[in-house]
Amino acid sequence: MKRAAILVTISIAGCGGGSSDAPAPKRDTRGAQPSTGGSDARIIRAWVEAVDRADYDTAASFFAPGAIVQQAEVFRLRDHQAATAFNRSLPCRAKLTKVKDEGRTTLGTFKLRVGPAGRKAGCDSTVRVRFRLRKGRFTEWRQLPDRAAPEGQTA
């Protein structure tokens, strides 16, 4: 798990199926609660707000046991403790700026900003994450690669 947390920290800093008998996600203190009937956008927004408040236990409750996380590498969050460590390892804070329903998945676009440690590298960019939800929890959280600059343009 320590290796996974290091990979998560490195990849975000540099980049600018769940169980039906799992306990229900904890109630978000701002009133949003993941549920079977809730919209994906509302669930994603509640998760990112929990991370923003450094409420990593609540943020972890948005992940199903065994959820897949993909950044530089793919790994599974075996349990709540692993999901808590993953959320705690995110070096940047983010604001959800766009949500696109793709049918079986939902694409979230986030504007990053400086995180709790005051690290600035990579926290001034935009990232996209593709989510797959089941019963109000993330079963997949896949950060997409940066979009390539159009031909003829330089970064």
C-alpha positions as CSV (number, residue, x, y, z in Angstrom):
1,M,0.0,0.0,0.0
2,K,2.9,2.3,0.7
3,R,4.1,1.9,-2.9
4,A,0.6,2.7,-4.2
5,A,0.5,5.9,-2.1
6,I,3.9,7.0,-3.4
7,L,2.8,6.3,-7.0
8,V,-0.4,8.3,-6.5
9,T,1.5,11.2,-5.1
10,I,4.1,11.1,-7.8
11,S,1.6,10.7,-10.7
12,I,-0.7,13.5,-9.6
13,A,2.0,15.9,-8.7
14,G,3.5,15.4,-12.2
15,C,0.3,15.4,-14.1
16,G,-1.1,18.6,-13.6
17,G,-17.3,-4.5,-9.1
18,G,-18.4,-3.5,-5.6
19,S,-20.0,-5.7,-3.1
20,S,-23.7,-5.3,-2.6
21,D,-23.4,-6.0,1.1
22,A,-21.0,-3.2,1.7
23,P,-22.0,-0.6,4.3
24,A,-23.6,2.6,3.0
25,P,-21.3,5.5,2.4
26,K,-21.1,8.0,5.3
27,R,-23.3,11.1,5.1
28,D,-21.4,14.1,3.7
29,T,-21.5,17.0,6.2
30,R,-22.8,19.4,3.5
31,G,-25.9,17.3,2.9
32,A,-25.0,15.3,-0.2
33,Q,-25.1,11.5,0.2
34,P,-24.1,8.9,-2.2
35,S,-27.0,6.6,-2.9
36,T,-28.4,4.3,-5.6
37,G,-30.8,7.1,-6.8
38,G,-28.3,10.0,-6.7
39,S,-26.8,11.5,-9.8
40,D,-23.2,10.7,-10.6
41,A,-22.3,14.4,-10.7
42,R,-23.7,14.9,-7.2
43,I,-21.7,11.9,-5.8
44,I,-18.5,13.0,-7.5
45,R,-19.0,16.6,-6.2
46,A,-19.6,15.3,-2.6
47,W,-16.4,13.2,-2.8
48,V,-14.2,16.0,-4.0
49,E,-15.7,18.3,-1.3
50,A,-14.8,15.7,1.4
51,V,-11.2,15.5,0.1
52,D,-11.1,19.3,0.0
53,R,-12.1,19.4,3.7
54,A,-9.4,16.8,4.5
55,D,-12.2,14.4,5.6
56,Y,-10.5,11.4,4.2
57,D,-12.7,8.9,6.1
58,T,-15.8,10.2,4.4
59,A,-13.9,10.5,1.0
60,A,-13.0,6.8,1.3
61,S,-16.6,5.8,1.9
62,F,-17.3,6.8,-1.8
63,F,-15.1,3.9,-3.0
64,A,-16.5,0.4,-3.2
65,P,-14.3,-2.3,-1.7
66,G,-11.9,-3.5,-4.4
67,A,-12.3,-0.3,-6.5
68,I,-9.8,0.1,-9.3
69,V,-7.7,3.2,-9.4
70,Q,-5.6,4.0,-12.4
71,Q,-3.0,6.7,-12.7
72,A,0.6,5.8,-13.7
73,E,-0.3,2.2,-12.7
74,V,-3.5,0.3,-12.0
75,F,-4.2,-0.9,-8.5
76,R,-7.1,-1.9,-6.3
77,L,-8.3,-0.3,-3.1
78,R,-8.8,-3.5,-1.1
79,D,-10.7,-1.9,1.7
80,H,-11.8,1.3,3.5
81,Q,-8.3,1.8,5.0
82,A,-6.7,1.6,1.5
83,A,-9.3,4.1,0.2
84,T,-8.5,6.5,3.1
85,A,-4.8,6.3,2.3
86,F,-5.4,7.0,-1.4
87,N,-7.5,10.1,-0.6
88,R,-5.0,11.3,1.9
89,S,-2.2,10.9,-0.6
90,L,-3.7,13.3,-3.2
91,P,-1.3,16.3,-3.1
92,C,-3.6,18.7,-4.9
93,R,-7.1,20.0,-4.1
94,A,-9.6,20.2,-6.9
95,K,-12.8,21.8,-8.0
96,L,-15.2,19.8,-10.2
97,T,-15.7,22.0,-13.3
98,K,-17.4,19.7,-15.8
99,V,-19.3,16.4,-15.7
100,K,-20.1,14.4,-18.8
101,D,-22.5,11.4,-18.7
102,E,-21.0,8.7,-21.0
103,G,-23.6,6.1,-20.3
104,R,-21.8,3.4,-18.3
105,T,-19.2,5.9,-17.1
106,T,-19.0,9.5,-16.1
107,L,-16.2,11.8,-17.0
108,G,-15.3,14.5,-14.5
109,T,-13.0,17.4,-15.2
110,F,-11.2,19.0,-12.3
111,K,-9.3,22.3,-11.9
112,L,-6.4,21.5,-9.5
113,R,-5.0,23.9,-6.9
114,V,-2.4,23.8,-4.2
115,G,-3.0,21.0,-1.7
116,P,-2.5,20.7,2.1
117,A,1.3,20.5,1.9
118,G,1.6,23.7,-0.1
119,R,3.1,21.8,-3.0
120,K,2.7,23.8,-6.2
121,A,4.2,21.4,-8.8
122,G,1.4,20.0,-11.0
123,C,-1.4,21.7,-8.9
124,D,-2.1,24.4,-11.5
125,S,-3.5,22.2,-14.2
126,T,-6.7,20.4,-15.2
127,V,-7.2,16.7,-14.9
128,R,-9.9,14.3,-16.2
129,V,-11.1,11.3,-14.3
130,R,-13.4,8.6,-15.7
131,F,-15.7,7.2,-13.0
132,R,-17.7,4.0,-13.0
133,L,-20.3,3.9,-10.2
134,R,-22.4,1.1,-8.7
135,K,-24.9,1.6,-6.0
136,G,-23.6,5.1,-5.3
137,R,-19.9,4.1,-5.0
138,F,-16.9,4.3,-7.3
139,T,-15.9,1.0,-8.6
140,E,-13.4,2.5,-11.0
141,W,-11.5,5.8,-10.8
142,R,-9.3,6.2,-13.9
143,Q,-7.3,9.4,-14.4
144,L,-6.9,10.1,-18.1
145,P,-3.7,11.2,-19.7
146,D,-3.2,14.8,-20.5
147,R,-4.6,15.8,-23.9
148,A,-1.9,16.2,-26.5
149,A,-1.5,19.8,-27.8
150,P,-2.9,20.1,-31.4
151,E,-0.4,19.7,-34.1
152,G,1.6,22.9,-34.8
153,Q,1.2,24.1,-31.2
154,T,3.8,23.8,-28.4
155,A,3.2,23.6,-24.7
